[in-house]
């Protein structure tokens, strides 16, 4: 009987604590999103300027591909309206590096693995919360076997690299973990 009584006494404090926790949480403004984006309700519009291609090795159309990929990510992950002019938040940037280079060298001084790297510099301006603005480089790479033809490696890898860069840019701008 004592064991049952002690068990009931221990449980009796549990329900009020849970109730209090939910009550306090309900009184505070809670903001969440399935995408992880944390955007101020005062921010209504977004703009993405066309990225410039200033890399030594220029891949035609890459500037538009990156611009469109960032715009698509923002459209699908936020409820912001796309502005014709400058939005409450604005992205502009440039491709600063697009290269392949050897990473590991084999016995005959030939590369066995190459690294394909893309670097993008982004200026993000948040007019509502200026302290969240940034000017930063984002770089990602993928390694590939040197026996693979550069053109086929490039076509296979650059969409994944761009996706990672776009995710990094979006997370820096909107995900405040």
C-alpha positions as CSV (number, residue, x, y, z in Angstrom):
1,X,0.0,0.0,0.0
2,X,2.9,2.4,0.8
3,X,4.4,1.7,-2.6
4,X,1.1,2.7,-4.4
5,X,0.8,5.8,-2.2
6,X,4.3,7.0,-3.0
7,X,3.8,6.4,-6.7
8,X,0.6,8.5,-6.6
9,X,2.4,11.3,-4.7
10,X,5.2,11.4,-7.3
11,X,2.7,11.5,-10.1
12,X,0.6,14.2,-8.5
13,X,3.2,16.9,-9.1
14,X,3.7,15.9,-12.8
15,X,0.3,17.0,-14.2
16,X,0.5,20.6,-12.8
17,X,4.0,21.0,-14.2
18,X,2.9,19.9,-17.6
19,X,-0.2,22.1,-17.5
20,X,1.9,25.1,-16.4
21,X,4.4,24.5,-19.2
22,X,1.8,24.4,-21.9
23,X,0.0,27.5,-20.4
24,X,3.2,29.5,-20.4
25,X,4.1,28.4,-24.0
26,X,0.6,29.3,-25.2
27,X,1.0,32.8,-23.8
28,X,4.2,33.4,-25.6
29,X,4.4,34.0,-29.3
30,X,5.7,30.8,-30.8
31,X,7.0,30.8,-34.4
32,X,7.9,27.6,-36.2
33,X,8.1,26.3,-39.7
34,X,8.5,23.0,-41.3
35,X,11.2,24.4,-43.6
36,X,13.1,25.8,-40.6
37,X,12.8,29.3,-41.9
38,X,12.4,32.0,-39.3
39,X,11.3,35.2,-41.0
40,X,10.0,38.3,-39.3
41,X,6.3,38.9,-40.0
42,X,7.3,42.5,-41.1
43,X,9.2,41.1,-44.1
44,X,6.8,40.8,-47.0
45,X,8.8,40.9,-50.1
46,X,12.0,39.3,-51.5
47,X,14.2,40.1,-54.5
48,X,17.0,38.2,-56.1
49,X,19.3,40.1,-58.5
50,X,20.9,38.2,-61.3
51,X,24.2,36.7,-60.2
52,X,27.3,37.8,-62.1
53,X,29.8,35.3,-63.4
54,X,33.3,36.5,-62.6
55,X,35.1,33.2,-62.3
56,X,38.2,32.6,-64.3
57,X,36.5,29.7,-65.9
58,X,33.1,30.8,-67.1
59,X,30.4,28.3,-67.6
60,X,27.7,29.9,-69.8
61,X,24.3,30.0,-68.2
62,X,25.6,29.2,-64.7
63,X,24.8,32.8,-63.5
64,X,21.1,32.4,-64.5
65,X,21.0,28.8,-63.1
66,X,22.2,30.0,-59.7
67,X,19.8,33.0,-59.7
68,X,16.8,30.8,-60.6
69,X,17.8,28.1,-58.1
70,X,17.9,30.6,-55.3
71,X,14.6,32.2,-56.4
72,X,13.0,28.8,-56.6
73,X,14.2,27.8,-53.1
74,X,12.9,31.0,-51.6
75,X,9.5,30.6,-53.4
76,X,9.1,27.0,-52.2
77,X,10.3,27.6,-48.6
78,X,8.8,31.0,-47.7
79,X,5.5,32.9,-48.2
80,X,7.3,36.1,-49.3
81,X,6.1,37.9,-52.4
82,X,8.7,38.3,-55.2
83,X,9.3,42.1,-55.7
84,X,9.8,43.6,-59.1
85,X,12.3,46.1,-57.5
86,X,14.2,45.7,-54.3
87,X,12.4,43.7,-51.7
88,X,12.4,43.9,-47.9
89,X,15.2,41.2,-48.3
90,X,17.5,41.2,-51.3
91,X,20.1,38.8,-52.6
92,X,22.8,39.8,-55.0
93,X,26.0,38.0,-55.8
94,X,28.7,36.7,-58.1
95,X,30.3,33.5,-59.0
96,X,33.9,34.0,-58.0
97,X,35.4,30.6,-58.6
98,X,34.6,27.6,-60.8
99,X,37.5,25.2,-61.0
100,X,38.8,21.6,-61.0
101,X,42.1,20.6,-59.5
102,X,43.9,17.5,-58.5
103,X,43.5,16.3,-55.0
104,X,45.4,13.0,-54.8
105,X,48.3,11.9,-56.9
106,X,49.1,8.3,-57.8
107,X,52.4,6.5,-58.2
108,X,53.2,8.0,-61.6
109,X,52.6,11.6,-60.5
110,X,49.2,11.5,-62.1
111,X,46.1,12.7,-60.4
112,X,43.8,9.9,-59.2
113,X,41.1,12.2,-57.8
114,X,40.1,15.7,-58.9
115,X,38.0,18.2,-57.0
116,X,35.4,20.4,-58.7
117,X,34.7,23.6,-56.7
118,X,32.2,26.4,-57.1
119,X,32.4,29.5,-55.0
120,X,29.7,32.2,-54.9
121,X,29.9,35.5,-53.0
122,X,26.5,36.7,-51.8
123,X,25.4,40.1,-50.4
124,X,22.1,39.6,-48.5
125,X,20.4,42.8,-47.4
126,X,17.6,42.7,-44.8
127,X,16.0,46.2,-44.6
128,X,13.7,45.2,-41.7
129,X,16.4,43.5,-39.5
130,X,19.7,45.0,-40.8
131,X,21.7,43.1,-38.2
132,X,20.8,39.9,-40.2
133,X,22.4,41.2,-43.4
134,X,25.6,39.7,-44.6
135,X,28.2,39.6,-47.3
136,X,29.8,36.2,-47.4
137,X,31.4,33.6,-49.7
138,X,29.9,30.1,-50.0
139,X,31.9,27.3,-51.5
140,X,31.2,23.7,-52.0
141,X,33.0,20.9,-53.9
142,X,32.7,17.3,-55.1
143,X,35.5,14.9,-55.8
144,X,35.6,12.7,-58.8
145,X,37.8,10.1,-60.3
146,X,40.4,11.6,-62.7
147,X,39.7,8.8,-65.2
148,X,36.2,10.4,-65.7
149,X,36.0,12.9,-68.5
150,X,35.8,16.5,-67.2
151,X,32.7,17.4,-69.2
152,X,30.7,14.4,-68.0
153,X,31.9,15.0,-64.4
154,X,31.0,18.6,-64.6
155,X,27.5,17.9,-65.9
156,X,26.9,15.3,-63.3
157,X,28.3,17.2,-60.3
158,X,27.4,20.9,-60.7
159,X,23.7,20.6,-60.0
160,X,24.5,18.9,-56.6
161,X,27.1,21.6,-55.8
162,X,24.8,24.4,-56.7
163,X,22.0,22.8,-54.5
164,X,24.3,22.7,-51.5
165,X,25.4,26.3,-52.0
166,X,21.8,27.5,-52.4
167,X,20.9,25.6,-49.2
168,X,23.8,27.2,-47.4
169,X,22.7,30.7,-48.6
170,X,19.1,30.1,-47.7
171,X,20.0,28.8,-44.2
172,X,22.3,31.7,-43.5
173,X,19.6,34.2,-44.6
174,X,16.5,32.6,-43.0
175,X,17.3,29.7,-40.6
176,X,18.4,31.0,-37.2
177,X,19.3,27.8,-35.4
